[in-house]
Amino acid sequence: MIKHKNENNISQKIGRNFSKHAHTYDNHAQLQKLMAEKLASFLPSDTPEQILEIGCGTGLFTKYLLAKQAKKIFLNDISPGMIKHMRLKISLPPYSQIILGNAEILKFQMVDMIAANAVFQWFKNPRIVLGRLKTYIKENGSLVFSTFGPSTLAELRKVTPLESPALLLSKNEWCKLIQEAGFTVNLSTKESHKTFFPSTLSLLKNLQQIGSAPTQMTSPKILRQLINDYDDICFTKQGVYANWELLYFSAINKQ
Ligand SMILES: C[S@@+](CC[C@H](N)C(=O)[O-])C[C@H]1O[C@@H](n2cnc3c(N)ncnc32)[C@H](O)[C@@H]1O
C-alpha cells in the first residue's frame, strides 16, 4: 500500500514537471510530433465510437484522434499545465471530455480504443496498468501506443549520474507484457532515430523544455563533467547527436 502511495507521488512529480514546461513543449517536441504522425498510421481504419487518449499532453496526437470523428473522446493527462495548453490550442468538440489524473490508478469508462503517444515510459508498473486498461476496452477493441526503447539516450545515460523515472523496456518486453495482459499484438515496430544538437547543453535544455529532463538536479561541476564526457562520445562536425529508439504497438482485446 505504501509503495502504491510513493508511486503515485512519483507520477505527480512527473506531472508537475510537465506542467512547468508545458509552455515550451510544442516548440521542442519534434520527436514526439514525428511519433504522433507515425502512430496515427496504426489507428484502426474503422472509426472507434469511444476513444480514450492517455497522456494527451498539449494535443500533438489528439488532433489525429479528433480527425476520426468518434462519438465520444476522453482526454486524460496527469498534468494540468499540459491540458491547459491543449485547450488554448485546440478547440475541443462537445463530444470530448477531459479526465485529469494519474492513468495508472484512475477508473475509466468502457471504450473501443485506448491510445497514447510517448506516454507509457512514465508508468511505474506497466504490467499492472496494461491489465487495468484491458478492463476498459470492449471486446475486439484496440490498444495503440508508442513509447521509447532502451537505446534511447543510451550515451547520455552512460555518462550521467542523474536518474530519470522513465522506464525504457524493449520491444520484446512490451510485447510480452501486452500478451500477458490478455491482448493479441497485431503490430509492433521498432525504429532508430538520431537527432543533432549544437551542443550537449542544448540537448539537455531540449529535454528540460519538453519536461523530460532527469528529475534530480546537479551541481555546475558535475554538469561540466557530464558535458565533457558526452562531447567525447557524441561530438561530430554536425553537432552532438542523440540516439532514440522508438517503439509502436497495436493490439486487440480478443477477450
Ligand atoms: C512526452 S509527453 C507526450 C504528450 C502527448 N501524448 C504528445 O504526443 O505530445 C508525456 C505526457 O504523459 C503525461 N503523463 C505522464 N505520466 C502520466 C500518468 N501516469 N497518467 C497520465 N498522464 C501521464 C505527461 O503529463 C505528459 O503530458
The ligand as an ORCA input file, in Angstrom:
! r2SCAN-3c Opt
* xyz 0 1
  C       6.071     13.118    -23.681
  S       4.525     13.757    -23.229
  C       3.507     13.238    -24.593
  C       2.295     14.106    -24.733
  C       1.431     13.819    -25.956
  N       0.901     12.489    -25.928
  C       2.226     14.044    -27.231
  O       2.124     13.203    -28.125
  O       2.889     15.078    -27.331
  C       4.015     12.625    -21.948
  C       2.654     13.025    -21.331
  O       2.233     11.971    -20.467
  C       1.676     12.540    -19.298
  N       1.759     11.529    -18.226
  C       2.881     11.041    -17.646
  N       2.549     10.128    -16.714
  C       1.188     10.045    -16.721
  C       0.248      9.281    -15.974
  N       0.647      8.417    -15.038
  N      -1.074      9.446    -16.227
  C      -1.495     10.322    -17.180
  N      -0.646     11.083    -17.907
  C       0.680     10.933    -17.694
  C       2.533     13.792    -19.061
  O       1.906     14.722    -18.218
  C       2.733     14.302    -20.497
  O       1.715     15.184    -20.878
*
